[in-house]
Amino acid sequence: MNIAANIADELESGEADSSGHALFADAPRSVSFNKLRKRLLRQVRQAFDDFDMLKGQKRWLVGLSGGKDSYGLLALLLDLKWRGLLPVELIACNLDQGQPNFPKHVLPDYLTKIGVQHRIEYRDTYSIVKEKVPEGATYCSLCSRLRRGNLYRVAREEGCDALVLGHHREDILETFFMNFFHGGRLASMPAKLLNDEGDLMVLRPLAYAAEDDLAKFAAAMQFPIIPCDLCGSQDGLQRNAMKDMLADIERRMPGRKDTMLRALSHVNPSHLLDPKLFNFSTLGVTDPS
């Protein structure tokens, strides 16, 4: 099934303007919102096609943090499923990490209201992070590893083929530059990844979506956003520095973010310096005789 072609036909026919899934019942009917929704749908289906995300997939665990990106991911996947263009069963999962003042009722109430199958998993990783990370250091790395491990476990328990996450274009670019400047390597977040155990895929259907678009989408949809009071409360994170750098570049040279993202999919190993990727020893000048 060619997801891109099917959605393109629907978008051209104007079907994306209908209310669709119950989640969109109170969505704006403005031209600007419909254009935004169509653009995000196109970008998601392009990621499906480019990275063959639907191959052999039957059931996905959709990570839902309560932030704008994961809400947007869930909404777009439900939109595609409602149109019959996503033949995969979805289950939303939030990991309650035991953060103080976390509003436990928000996500289950919302997911029940829109009729989405879900699982709320409680694991006090907050205390572990606070205990293990020195005062003044950033929590993100350990917090992310603990969260990912628990989501893998839940995905297995729920019989899922993949864990689906809401990372977007800026997340991918920021990770690339963090590895570039601080890790001394060329690497980012792949749109499709097989976990170390080899039993689950990690998928990022929002790989082509811009963070600004997802923020506008979330505001228009009036998602009940839950702020992160752990890593979101810390200043001076390396990722924030990368975000500011990319925003400055985009402000001075509009369109550079899209150009950078395209660069990550057009790699020429022979023009880099890694002999593990390209066998430079095979190069030689042809004897004119």
C-alpha positions as CSV (number, residue, x, y, z in Angstrom):
1,M,0.0,0.0,0.0
2,N,1.4,3.4,-1.0
3,I,0.4,5.6,2.0
4,A,1.7,8.7,0.3
5,A,-0.4,8.3,-2.9
6,N,-3.6,7.5,-1.0
7,I,-3.3,10.4,1.4
8,A,-2.4,12.8,-1.4
9,D,-5.6,11.8,-3.2
10,E,-7.7,12.4,-0.1
11,L,-6.0,15.8,0.6
12,E,-6.6,16.9,-2.9
13,S,-10.3,15.9,-2.7
14,G,-10.6,18.0,0.5
15,E,-11.4,15.1,2.8
16,A,-8.9,16.2,5.4
17,D,-11.2,19.2,6.1
18,S,-13.8,16.9,7.6
19,S,-13.9,16.4,11.4
20,G,-12.6,12.8,11.2
21,H,-11.8,11.0,14.4
22,A,-13.6,12.1,17.6
23,L,-10.5,13.9,18.7
24,F,-11.1,16.5,15.9
25,A,-14.7,17.2,17.0
26,D,-13.8,20.6,18.3
27,A,-10.9,21.4,15.9
28,P,-10.9,24.7,14.1
29,R,-12.5,24.8,10.6
30,S,-10.3,27.6,9.4
31,V,-8.3,27.4,6.1
32,S,-5.0,28.0,8.0
33,F,-5.6,25.0,10.3
34,N,-6.7,22.7,7.5
35,K,-3.5,23.6,5.6
36,L,-1.4,22.9,8.8
37,R,-3.2,19.6,9.3
38,K,-2.7,18.6,5.7
39,R,1.0,19.5,5.8
40,L,1.6,17.4,9.0
41,L,-0.3,14.5,7.5
42,R,1.8,14.6,4.3
43,Q,5.0,14.7,6.4
44,V,4.0,11.7,8.5
45,R,3.0,9.6,5.5
46,Q,6.3,10.6,3.8
47,A,8.2,9.2,6.7
48,F,6.1,6.0,6.5
49,D,7.1,5.6,2.9
50,D,10.7,6.7,3.1
51,F,11.5,4.4,6.0
52,D,9.1,1.6,5.3
53,M,7.6,2.0,8.8
54,L,4.5,-0.2,8.2
55,K,6.4,-3.3,7.0
56,G,5.2,-6.2,9.1
57,Q,3.6,-4.0,11.8
58,K,0.4,-4.9,13.5
59,R,0.3,-3.1,16.9
60,W,2.0,0.1,18.1
61,L,2.7,1.4,21.6
62,V,2.5,5.3,21.2
63,G,4.5,7.0,23.9
64,L,2.4,9.9,25.3
65,S,4.3,12.3,27.7
66,G,1.6,14.9,27.8
67,G,3.6,17.4,25.8
68,K,2.6,19.0,22.5
69,D,4.7,16.6,20.3
70,S,3.3,13.3,21.6
71,Y,-0.2,14.7,21.6
72,G,0.3,15.8,18.0
73,L,1.7,12.4,17.0
74,L,-1.3,10.5,18.5
75,A,-3.8,12.9,16.8
76,L,-2.2,12.4,13.4
77,L,-1.9,8.6,13.7
78,L,-5.6,8.5,14.7
79,D,-6.4,10.7,11.8
80,L,-4.7,8.3,9.4
81,K,-6.3,5.3,11.0
82,W,-9.7,6.9,10.8
83,R,-9.2,7.2,7.0
84,G,-8.3,3.6,6.7
85,L,-4.7,4.5,5.9
86,L,-3.0,3.1,8.9
87,P,-3.7,-0.7,9.3
88,V,-2.1,-0.8,12.7
89,E,-3.7,-1.1,16.1
90,L,-2.7,1.7,18.5
91,I,-2.4,1.8,22.3
92,A,-1.3,5.0,24.0
93,C,1.0,4.7,27.0
94,N,2.0,7.3,29.6
95,L,4.8,6.6,32.0
96,D,4.0,8.3,35.3
97,Q,7.5,8.8,36.6
98,G,6.5,9.9,40.1
99,Q,7.3,13.6,39.6
100,P,5.8,15.8,42.4
101,N,2.5,17.5,41.6
102,F,2.1,15.4,38.4
103,P,-1.6,15.7,37.4
104,K,-2.4,12.0,37.2
105,H,-6.0,12.4,36.0
106,V,-5.3,14.5,32.9
107,L,-4.2,11.9,30.5
108,P,-6.5,9.0,31.4
109,D,-9.5,11.4,31.4
110,Y,-8.5,12.8,28.0
111,L,-7.8,9.4,26.4
112,T,-11.1,8.0,27.8
113,K,-13.0,11.0,26.5
114,I,-11.7,10.5,22.9
115,G,-12.0,6.7,23.1
116,V,-8.4,5.7,22.8
117,Q,-7.1,2.5,24.2
118,H,-4.4,3.3,26.7
119,R,-2.2,2.2,29.6
120,I,-0.9,4.4,32.4
121,E,2.2,2.9,33.9
122,Y,3.6,4.1,37.2
123,R,7.3,3.8,37.9
124,D,9.1,6.2,40.3
125,T,12.1,7.0,38.1
126,Y,12.0,10.5,39.5
127,S,13.5,9.4,42.8
128,I,16.2,7.4,41.0
129,V,17.2,10.3,38.9
130,K,17.3,12.7,41.8
131,E,19.4,10.3,43.8
132,K,21.9,9.3,41.1
133,V,22.5,12.6,39.3
134,P,24.8,15.1,41.1
135,E,23.4,18.5,42.1
136,G,23.6,20.9,39.2
137,A,24.0,18.2,36.5
138,T,21.3,17.6,33.9
139,Y,18.8,14.8,34.4
140,C,17.9,14.2,30.7
141,S,20.2,11.3,29.8
142,L,19.4,9.1,32.8
143,C,15.7,10.0,32.8
144,S,15.5,9.1,29.1
145,R,17.2,5.7,29.5
146,L,14.9,4.8,32.4
147,R,11.8,5.9,30.6
148,R,12.8,4.1,27.4
149,G,13.5,0.8,29.3
150,N,10.1,0.9,30.9
151,L,8.4,1.7,27.6
152,Y,10.1,-1.3,26.0
153,R,8.9,-3.5,28.7
154,V,5.3,-2.3,28.4
155,A,5.4,-2.7,24.6
156,R,6.4,-6.3,25.1
157,E,3.7,-6.9,27.7
158,E,1.1,-5.4,25.3
159,G,2.2,-7.5,22.3
160,C,3.4,-4.5,20.3
161,D,5.8,-4.6,17.3
162,A,7.0,-1.0,17.8
163,L,7.4,1.9,20.2
164,V,6.4,5.1,18.5
165,L,7.8,8.4,19.7
166,G,7.0,12.0,19.0
167,H,10.5,13.3,18.1
168,H,10.4,15.9,15.4
169,R,12.7,17.8,12.9
170,E,14.3,20.0,15.6
171,D,14.9,17.0,17.9
172,I,16.8,15.3,15.2
173,L,18.9,18.3,14.2
174,E,19.7,19.2,17.9
175,T,20.8,15.6,18.5
176,F,23.0,15.7,15.5
177,F,24.8,18.9,16.6
178,M,25.1,17.7,20.2
179,N,26.9,14.6,18.9
180,F,28.9,16.8,16.5
181,F,30.1,19.4,19.0
182,H,30.2,17.3,22.2
183,G,30.5,13.6,21.1
184,G,32.9,13.9,18.2
185,R,30.7,11.8,15.9
186,L,28.2,12.2,13.1
187,A,25.0,10.7,14.5
188,S,21.4,11.7,15.2
189,M,18.0,10.2,16.0
190,P,17.0,7.7,13.2
191,A,13.4,7.7,12.0
192,K,13.5,3.9,12.3
193,L,15.6,1.9,14.7
194,L,15.8,-1.7,15.8
195,N,16.4,-2.0,19.6
196,D,19.4,-3.7,21.0
197,E,17.5,-6.9,21.8
198,G,16.2,-7.0,18.2
199,D,12.6,-7.5,19.2
200,L,11.1,-4.0,18.8
201,M,11.2,-1.2,16.3
202,V,11.5,2.4,17.5
203,L,9.6,4.7,15.0
204,R,9.6,8.5,14.7
205,P,6.9,9.4,12.2
206,L,7.3,13.1,13.0
207,A,10.9,13.1,11.7
208,Y,10.0,15.7,8.9
209,A,7.6,17.8,11.0
210,A,8.7,21.2,12.3
211,E,8.4,22.0,16.0
212,D,6.7,25.3,15.3
213,D,4.0,23.5,13.3
214,L,3.4,21.0,16.1
215,A,3.2,23.9,18.6
216,K,0.5,25.6,16.4
217,F,-1.3,22.3,16.0
218,A,-1.4,21.7,19.7
219,A,-2.6,25.2,20.5
220,A,-5.4,24.9,17.9
221,M,-6.4,21.4,19.1
222,Q,-6.3,22.7,22.8
223,F,-4.5,19.6,24.0
224,P,-4.3,19.4,27.8
225,I,-0.5,20.0,28.0
226,I,1.4,18.7,31.0
227,P,4.7,20.5,31.6
228,C,7.8,18.6,32.6
229,D,8.9,19.8,36.1
230,L,12.1,17.7,36.1
231,C,14.4,18.4,33.1
232,G,12.2,21.2,31.9
233,S,13.1,23.2,35.1
234,Q,16.8,23.1,34.4
235,D,18.7,25.9,32.6
236,G,21.8,25.6,30.5
237,L,21.1,22.3,28.9
238,Q,23.3,21.4,25.9
239,R,20.1,20.8,23.9
240,N,18.9,24.3,24.7
241,A,22.1,25.7,23.4
242,M,21.7,23.7,20.1
243,K,18.1,24.9,19.9
244,D,19.1,28.5,20.2
245,M,21.9,28.1,17.7
246,L,19.6,26.5,15.1
247,A,16.9,29.2,15.7
248,D,19.5,31.9,15.1
249,I,20.7,30.2,11.9
250,E,17.1,29.9,10.7
251,R,16.4,33.5,11.5
252,R,19.4,34.7,9.5
253,M,19.0,32.2,6.7
254,P,15.4,31.0,6.4
255,G,15.1,27.4,5.2
256,R,18.4,26.2,6.6
257,K,16.7,23.6,8.9
258,D,15.1,21.9,6.0
259,T,18.4,21.9,4.2
260,M,20.2,20.4,7.1
261,L,17.6,17.7,7.4
262,R,18.0,16.9,3.7
263,A,21.7,16.7,4.3
264,L,21.2,13.9,6.8
265,S,19.6,11.8,4.1
266,H,22.3,12.5,1.4
267,V,25.5,11.1,2.9
268,N,28.6,10.6,0.8
269,P,31.0,8.3,2.8
270,S,33.9,8.8,0.3
271,H,33.9,12.5,1.2
272,L,34.2,12.0,4.9
273,L,37.1,10.7,7.0
274,D,35.8,7.3,8.3
275,P,37.7,4.3,6.8
276,K,35.1,2.0,8.4
277,L,32.5,3.4,6.1
278,F,34.6,3.7,2.9
279,N,37.6,1.6,2.0
280,F,40.1,4.3,1.0
281,S,42.8,1.6,0.4
282,T,41.0,0.6,-2.8
283,L,41.6,4.0,-4.4
284,G,44.4,4.2,-6.9
285,V,45.4,6.0,-10.0
286,T,44.8,4.2,-13.2
287,D,48.0,3.4,-15.1
288,P,47.7,5.3,-18.5
289,S,49.6,2.5,-20.3
